[in-house]
Each structure stands twice: as C-alpha cells, then as structure tokens.
C-alpha cells in the first residue's frame, strides 16, 4: 500500500515518455499509470486550454496524448493508382523556333532509364545518374546538338492510356542554366496540379539535357545523348513520382 501511495505522488511529476515507460514495469504500475488523471496532467503541460473542459476532447486524455504529443513520422505511401505502363510522355525541344527533338516516349522507357551509358560521358554525370534519388531518364534518339548561343526551350506533356486524358508538365520552358561542371542543361516549370489539391503549390518539374564530355563544348555546341525528367524538390522514389503525376490537372 505504501508503494502505491508513493507511485501516485510520483507519477504526476513525470514526463509523458517516462510515465509511458512505467506502464511496462509490472501490472501494478500499469494499473496505476492507466488512471486518466495522470494523462490529464500530461495534457495540461502541452495544451492547458484543453483541460478547461469537463471531459477530454477525445475518448480519454491518454488517447489524446498518444495521438498528438509527437510529430507524426512519414508513413509509407499506399500503392500508386498510376503505373508507368499506362503513361506516355511527349517531349518537344526547340532551338529558337526550330524543332530539334520530338519524342513520343512510353512510360516504361522513362522508368527503365539508360542501361548502358555511351563512351564519352563524364564521371561526374555518371555519379549523378547513379545516385539513389529517383530520376526518369531516356536516351535521346536520335542524338542531337544544341548551340550555346541560341535560346533552347522544351515542352513536356503526359497522357494516360487508361482514361484518354492529358496533363501538362512543362510548357516551353527555357534551358536558362547550363552546368558545364555536371554536363547538364536545366529547365523547370511549376506544375499545374488538380483543383482537388488547392493548398499545394510551388512544386517544380525539372528537365535536363545530358550532354557528352567532348570538345564540341568549346565550339559552342552541346552533344545531347539523354533527357532526364524529375521532381527532385518533393519526390525521391518511384512511388512518390507516380503519386505526383496522379495529382496533375488531367484534362
């Protein structure tokens, strides 16, 4: 009995994590610590206004503390509703107003990436492509060159074979940044998301032209061997990319 009285005086002084640990010591401690009074004490430390009610907002103060006391960790995404098998990508690239590349690319081709990089690709670019963050990469077939002294732009659309709908990813964005150290020319555009997601904005779709490590750079030409599409601001896995594509404003 004396031990029980001591516990009843000590438990209100503990922090929530310590009180929860006490519940695992033995049945007696668990029975005492399960009294919702002690959890009301914990809730009063975090949310004093909650305890002004006669009853807890949830079923018990214990449940409320369990649910809201810690920041929610990232939970695993459910399986995406889209698949690359049901997608087609339309990529068009212009130098000034002259088309230099036009590709109808199956989603599975972007998903698979480039299996064997051609000779002449820099080690820096090889390291970039080998990083674990998810990137959609496809060979530029046929290969093409772009001049450094001209404005180069790109458009990217994506179509769903399962619903005959199309969404825009990039609309005539300019490759205004050429990173010679990583052998990439980059362009981006902010995504048009469905009105079902009104509070989400500022997500960018990035497209990169991957060019060879050759002396043509000094002649003002970039020899493009591959195209990379990614949403690296927010999506690092295949599942995240598919969910983000699902959130586009499909029409």
N, C-alpha and C positions, 0 to 999 in steps of 0.2 A: 504493500500500500504506500509505503514511504517513497519507493522508487517511482510509482505512478504519479504522486504529487510533485516530485522533482521534475519529471518529464513535462507535466502540464505547465510548470512555471518556466521551463527552458524553451519549449517548442515555439512559443510566440516570439522569442528573441532571435530565432534562426532565420537565415535567408532561405528563400524558396528551394534552391537546389539542395541545401543541407537538410531541410525538412523532408524533401522527397527521398533523400538517401536514407534517412532514419526509418522510413516506411519499409525498407528492405532488411532491417536488422533482425526483427523477430515479429511474431504475431502480436505480442502485447504492444510493441512500439507502433506497429502498423494500425492497430485498432485505435490507439490514442491519436496518432497523427492524422487519421482519416476524418477526425472531427472537423466540420467545415468552418468552425470558429478560427482555427489556426490559418486556414487558407483565406479567410476574410482578412486576417491580419496581413497576409502577404499581398493581397489585392489592394489593401489600403495604402501600402507603401508605393505601389505603382500607379494606382488610379484612385486617389482619395475620394473623388466625387462619386464613384460607383458605390461606395459603402454608405452613401446617404439614403439609398433606397432601403425599404424594409426587407426586400428579398433580392437576391443576386439577379443580374440581367440574364444569366444563363441558368442551367439547371442547378448548379452548385458553384460556390466560389472556387472550389478545387478544379472543376472543369474549366472555368474561365481562366484561371491561372495557367493551367496546362495548355490551353489553346492559344493564348495571346501574350504570354510572358516572353517568348523567344521569337526572334525573327525567323520567318519561315524559310527553310532551306529550299533550294531549287529542286523541284520534283521532276521525276522523269516524264518526258512528254508522252502522251498517248501516240499510238501509231498514226502517222500522217494519212490524210484522206487522199492525197495525190501520190502518184508514183511517176518516175521518170519515163516509164513505158507509155504513159498516157499524155506526154508532153512533146511539143515540137517548138523549136526556137528559130526565129527569123532574125538574122544578123546582117545588117547592111552598113557598109563603110564607104564614105566619100572622101576624096581629096579635092578641096574646094567643092565644086558641084559635079565632079566626075566620079562615077561609081568605080571603086577599086576592088570591092569584095562584096559578094552577095551569097549568103549561105542559108539553106534550109537544113537545120541540124536536129536530128532526132534526140529526144531527151536522154536516151541510153548512151548516145555518143558523148554527150557532155558529162554524164555520170561516170563513164569509163575513163575519161581523161586520155592523155598521151602515154601509151605504154612504153615506147622507145623514143627517147629524145634524139634528134638528129645530131650529127657531129657538128661542132662549132658553137654549141650552146655553152654559155659561161657557167663556171662553177657556182657563182652567186645565184644565178637563176635556177640552176639545178637544186640548190639548197632550199630556195624559196618554194619550189614546187613540191619538195619532199616534206615540207612542214605538215603537221597533223591537222591544222585547221582546214575545213572542207572547202575545196575550190572546184568549180566546173571548168574544165579545160578541154579544148578540142584543137586538133591540128588545123592550120589554115590551108585548105586545099581548094584551089591551087595556092601556092605561096605567092605573096605579092610584096611590093616595096612601096613605101610612102616617103615623100620628100619632106625634109625638115622645115623647109621654107614655105610650106603651104598649110592652110587650115584643114585639119582632118576631123571628121565627125562620124558619129555612129548612132544607129537606131537598133533597138532590140525589142521584139515582140515575142510573146509566148502563147501558144494555142493548146487547148485541151481537146484531145480526141474523144473523150468520153461525154462531152457536152457541147462541142462546137462553139466554144467561147474563146475569146482572145483578150489578153491583157498586155498593157504596155509596161516595159521595164525601163527603157531609156529612149528618149526622143531627140535625135540629132544633137547629142552632147558632144562637146569639143574635147579632143585629146590635148588639153592645155598644159599637161605636165609630162615631160619625158625624163625619166630617171635613167640616165646613161650608166649609173653605177650598178643598177639592178636589171638593166636591159628590158625595161618596160615603159610603155606609153599608157597613161591612165586617163580615164574619163569617168564621170559619175553623174547620176541624176537621182533626185529624191523620188521614192516610189509613190505611185498612186495606189493607196490602199482602199479597200471597200469601205463604204459609209457605215458598215456594221462595226468598224473599229475607229470611232470618231476621236478617241483620245490618244491615238498612236500616230506619231508623225516624226519627221526628221530621219527616216531610215533611208540610207543610200544604197543604190545598186551600182556596183563598180564593174567596169570592163577594162581589161588590159590587153594591149598588143604585146606579144612576146617576140623580141627580135634577136637576131643572131649576133654573136660576138665576132664581127668581121670588120674589115677596113672600110666597107661602104659607108659606115657612120661618118667617117671623115669626108666622104664625098657628098654628104647631105642626104643620104638615103638610109632608111631602116628596112632591113630584110626580115619581114614578119613570117614566123613559122607557126605561131599558135595564138589562140584567143582564150582569155580567161574571164569568166564571169563569177562574181562572188558578192556576198552580202556580209563582209567581214566585220562590219560595225556591230552586228547583232547575232549573226548565225554562223556557228563554227562547226556544225555537224550536218550530215546529210538530212537527218530528220528535221532539224531547225530550218534548213533551206526549203524543204518541201512545205512545211507549215507556213513559212513566209510567202512562198509563191501562192499558196492557197488563200492568203489574205489579200491578194491583189484585187483591183477593181475589174473583175471579169465582165466582159460585155459580149 
